[in-house]
């Protein structure tokens, strides 16, 4: 008897021509992964199992490819084509597509439920186009498969459902959280609902403005760290029993009277670059938190509303008003 490693045996057999070369299958379909440019353009449909009691139930989900919003779902004891039709039918009814000519495309894998004649006839009667994933290319359903992973790791695997009622309640609560409160990395860390309702540009604009303001404030603090002898001074001003801190050049004009209408204390920072870089953007937006520990005072503000007031001679005031 003799012993040899697997690699040695494989090498000898390959040298003698006894092992055929393995070629990966390449899909004949030249189309790429599905992409969407607006909401409700393409809906992805798929099925996964959920352990319930001593058996399994089946989660049927429909997701909007553009926004990652779950437009329809159901937990069913079976996974037939009729169960899939019921979920799609409810989603179309909920978003009013029965009265519209333009309906979303249905994209699915090559499962028997999606290939069934009854399912194809159902979509054809509604005037809905359906397309299938490329064979041997599971990435075409990656968005929906990633949702299944998220809901299982975030909800299903942490629970032991005794019956399907508990499972439905837990899944319903998680999907509501996923749609409306959970920031999604694939769409720029906004919620699927915000992307679905067209709030993406507004949120990104507010983020950009907050970043510019934070950068200008950081420049001021860094300059004071590097050189304590600066031409800018911090002077407290009493105004209607409200203490206002103002950072500005020596001998500059007093705080503008427009600051007096605020009913709560505010912290005002002066910057030469705010007006130049932010322009005339004065819309209110919210900060989550800010910590300032550089000046003779320490301020910890949580959830405040910054406002920008543009004064004469090219100066500007950034007003941070706590709630």
Residue pairs with C-beta under 8 A, 6 or more apart in sequence:
10 19
13 19
25 135
25 136
27 134
27 135
27 136
27 137
29 134
29 135
31 134
33 139
33 140
33 142
34 42
34 44
34 65
34 107
34 131
34 140
35 42
35 65
36 42
36 64
36 65
36 66
37 66
38 66
39 64
39 66
39 67
39 69
39 195
39 196
39 198
40 64
40 66
40 71
40 95
40 97
40 104
41 65
41 66
41 104
41 105
42 64
42 65
42 66
42 104
42 105
42 106
42 107
43 62
43 63
43 64
43 65
43 71
43 88
43 91
43 104
43 105
43 106
43 107
44 62
44 63
44 65
44 107
44 108
44 141
44 143
44 144
45 60
45 61
45 62
45 84
45 87
45 88
45 106
45 107
45 108
45 114
45 144
46 60
46 61
46 108
46 109
46 141
46 144
46 145
46 148
47 58
47 59
47 60
47 61
47 79
47 84
47 111
47 113
48 58
48 59
48 61
48 148
48 152
49 56
49 57
49 58
49 59
50 56
50 57
50 58
50 59
50 75
50 152
50 156
50 161
50 167
50 171
51 156
51 161
52 161
52 162
52 163
52 164
52 167
53 161
53 162
53 163
57 75
57 76
57 77
57 164
57 167
58 75
58 76
58 77
58 78
58 79
58 83
59 73
59 74
59 75
59 148
59 151
59 171
60 73
60 74
60 75
60 76
60 79
60 83
60 84
60 87
61 70
61 72
61 73
61 87
61 144
61 147
61 148
62 70
62 71
62 72
62 73
62 87
62 88
62 91
63 69
63 70
63 71
63 143
63 144
63 147
64 70
64 71
64 104
64 192
64 196
65 107
65 143
66 195
66 196
67 187
67 192
67 193
67 195
67 196
68 143
68 147
68 184
68 186
68 187
68 192
68 195
69 179
69 192
69 193
69 195
69 196
70 147
70 175
70 178
70 179
70 192
71 91
71 94
71 95
72 87
72 88
72 90
72 91
72 94
73 87
73 171
73 175
74 83
74 86
74 87
74 90
75 164
75 167
75 168
75 171
76 83
77 164
79 113
80 113
81 112
81 113
81 114
81 116
81 118
81 119
81 122
82 118
83 113
84 113
84 114
84 119
85 118
85 119
85 122
88 106
88 122
88 123
92 98
92 103
92 126
97 103
97 104
98 126
101 127
103 126
103 127
103 128
104 128
105 128
105 129
105 130
105 131
106 123
106 128
106 129
106 130
106 131
107 130
107 131
107 132
107 133
107 140
107 141
108 114
108 130
108 132
108 133
108 141
109 132
109 133
109 138
109 140
109 141
110 132
110 133
110 135
113 119
114 130
114 132
115 132
120 130
123 129
123 130
133 140
133 141
134 140
138 145
143 186
147 178
150 178
151 171
151 174
151 175
151 178
154 174
155 170
155 171
155 173
155 174
156 170
156 171
159 166
159 167
159 170
161 167
161 170
178 192
179 191
179 192
179 193
180 191
180 192
180 193
181 191
182 191
183 189
183 190
183 191
184 190
184 191
184 192
184 195
187 195
187 200
188 200
188 204
190 199
190 200
190 203
194 200
194 203
205 281
206 283
206 285
209 278
209 281
209 285
210 285
210 287
212 277
212 278
213 274
213 278
213 306
213 318
216 271
216 273
216 274
216 277
216 318
217 269
217 271
217 318
219 271
219 273
220 232
220 247
220 269
220 271
221 292
221 294
223 230
224 230
224 232
224 294
224 295
225 294
231 249
231 250
232 247
232 248
232 249
232 250
232 270
233 247
233 248
233 249
233 250
234 245
234 246
234 247
234 295
234 296
235 245
235 246
235 248
236 243
236 244
236 245
236 246
237 243
237 244
237 245
237 246
237 254
237 255
238 244
239 255
239 259
239 260
240 260
242 262
242 264
242 265
242 266
243 265
244 255
244 259
244 265
244 266
244 267
244 268
245 267
245 268
245 295
245 297
246 255
246 268
246 270
246 317
247 268
247 269
247 270
247 295
248 270
248 315
249 270
252 270
252 315
253 311
253 313
255 268
255 317
256 309
256 311
256 317
258 309
259 266
259 268
259 309
259 317
259 319
262 319
262 321
264 321
264 322
265 322
266 319
266 320
266 321
266 322
267 292
267 299
267 301
267 319
267 320
268 317
268 318
268 319
268 320
269 317
269 318
269 320
270 315
270 316
270 317
270 318
271 316
271 318
272 314
272 315
272 316
274 308
274 316
274 318
275 310
275 314
275 315
275 316
278 308
280 310
281 308
282 307
282 308
284 305
284 307
285 305
285 306
286 303
286 304
286 305
287 301
287 303
287 304
287 305
287 306
287 320
288 302
288 303
289 301
289 302
289 303
290 299
290 300
290 301
290 304
290 320
291 300
292 298
292 299
292 300
292 301
301 320
301 322
302 322
303 322
303 323
304 320
304 321
304 322
304 323
305 320
305 321
305 323
306 318
306 319
306 320
306 321
307 318
307 319
307 321
308 316
308 317
308 318
308 319
309 316
309 317
309 319
310 316
310 317
311 317
